[in-house]
Amino acid sequence: MLRPHLSRYATWRTVPLALLAMLALTVVACTPAAEPPTQAPTLQPGTPEPGTPEPGTPEPGTPEPGTPEPGTAEPGTPEPGTPEPGTPPASPGHGYDGAEPGSGDGLRIGYISLGDSVPFVKLVSDGIREQVELSGAEFVFCDSQIDAGTALACAQQLAVQEVDGVLNFQVFQDSSPEICAALPQGAPVIAIDIVQEPCQIAFMGADNHRAGEIAGQAMGQYAQENWDCDYTAYVSLESTAAGAANEARMGGYRDGFTQYCEIINERVLDGADRTDPALTQVSDLLTALPGDRIVVVAINEDGIIGAIGAARTLGRDGDLYYSGQGTDPSIWCEILNNPNYIASSAYFPERYGRILVPAVIDAINGSEIPSELFTPHVVINADNLEEYYDPTDC
């Protein structure tokens, strides 16, 4: 989210994407040639000439009945380009997709987590740790616990530890100047999902406007096709603390939705990017908001989970229609089984480390890296979730 783009937190379906997952199997069968007869056989009347197929025998080269034509996949074989479950689209533009073993030998990489209590963030953190260990670098971890003061203490800790590079995922954009000043001078900093000026050399995470736009298009199209755009209200669960990321992502939602329907009776709930605050704020809103076609969009899935909880508690589960951001495992069962969950924009947080770690190693070694390192985005719904993930216990 470098440019006014951001995350799934407040968080982090779609940049141009390219999907590839194909299995090629070549079977070569060799049959030794038969020995030629020493004497021409005498044919009985009615016996076919040599080389003449028996009645009902296919001509040479004719496939057996039920045999696919050359180049035709066996039944059940995915079409070329269909992803295997768990395979996201290729990362757009930058080419980073995993650290080389040993590439970080002798380096020390620092990481400030937004807060590992958040499921999306935990996936990011685990992926970073895995890639740092693969690279051979030392990993210096600090959890900011969604607190600006703790994030500052983390920056100070990384300076004491004299890390060579920093991956910064703290959520309070307005605190970034102070945090930047506390980080080790000269160490390259890559911001994750939230802009970290003035010290970031690159932004890695969501293409926030695009991520919001594609989910907004899906929700707007649903409202047009099912209600002819006659709906009750548009509720936006936001986090202004995330700054540019919130503005870009939720602005993208509006831009996508209005390609199909106008926004009417808009309600913005700030700070509703965590489950408990979202549950409280949506509960309060619903007591004064009748109607059974309430559109709810959110900066992340945590807010959506809170909104779903509020609706269920009040017996209004069928009145709200949802779209979130991130597609982390906490929302998979709702996507699969809740007919009112319309669309999520996927960010593949479990793969952030495959972009971040090789990029920061390059930066530490003096190589210029792209200023924007976006994750791919895809619109996810009940029809295609299992193309990318393997949900269980739903």
C-alpha positions, 0 to 999 in steps of 0.5 A: 500500500505504498501509494495511498494504498494499503492493507487488510487491517485496518487490512490488505481481488485484483491486479492483472493476474496470471494463473498457471498450474499445469501437469504435463505427462508424456507416455512413450510406448515402444513395441518391437517390430515382429519378425517377417515371415519366412514364407507367404501364408496361404489364405483361406477363402474369406480371410482378409489380406494381411494388414486388413483390420478385422471387422469393427477394428479401428483404422491405424491411428484411430483412437479407441472409443472414449480415448481423448483426442490428442491435446484433450485433457482426461475427464477431471483434468484442470484446464491449462491455467487453472490454479491448484488449490492454494496457488495464488496468481503470480505476483504483479510486476516485481518478480519476487517469489521466495528467498534463495537459501543462504542469500541472507547469511550474515544479515540481521532483518528486523520486523515490526508486526502490526499485532499477531493477535489479528489472524491476517497479521499472524499469517504475514508474520509466519510467512516472513519468519519462514523466509528469513530462516530460509535465507539464513539471516537472523530474524529480530521480531517485535509485536507492536500489539496495535499500539503506537507507543509499543510500535515506537519501542519496537523501533528502538529495540531494532536500533539497539539490535543493529538490524541491517534492514527493517520490515515495518507493519505498524498501523498508525500512519501518523506515528510513522515519522517518530518511528522512522526516526527511532529506527537504525539509521541507514537501514532500508525500510520496507513498509507493509500495507501502511505507508511509513514516511519518510523512511520507507524505500518501498511499499509492499502489500495491497494495491488498495484502491484496486483491491477495494474496487474489484470487491465493490464491483462485485457487490454493486453488480449483485445489488443491480442484478438482484434488487435493481439497486433498490437497497436500504443503506450502504455501511462502510466499516473503516479505520482512518488510523490506517491513513492513505490505506483506508482512504484508497481501499474504501474509496476503491469500494465506492468507485467499484460499487457506483459502476453499477448502483448509486450509494444511498443512505451511507453510514461510515463506522470508523474504528470498526476494523476489529471484531469487537468494536465492529460488533458494538458499532453495527449493533448500535446502528441496526437498532435504528436502521430497519430494512432487509437490504443493507450493504456492508463493506469493510477494510478487512475481514475482522470488521465483517466478522463483527458485523455478522455477529451483530446481525445474528445476535439481533436476529437480522442475519438475513438483512445484511449483505457483506463484502470484506478484504483479505480472505484469511481463514477466519472468513472461509466458512462464511464465504462458503456457507453464508449466502449473504457473503457476496465477495472478498478481495484476496491478498494472500497474506501467507505469501507476503514473506516471499516478496518482502524477504528477498526484496529487503535482502536486495536493498541491504546489499545495495540493489535498487528495488521497485518502490511498489511491491504489490500482492496479487488480488482476486475476487473470491466467493463461494464458487471459487474459494476452493480454487485457491484455498483448502477450507476444512471443518466448514 
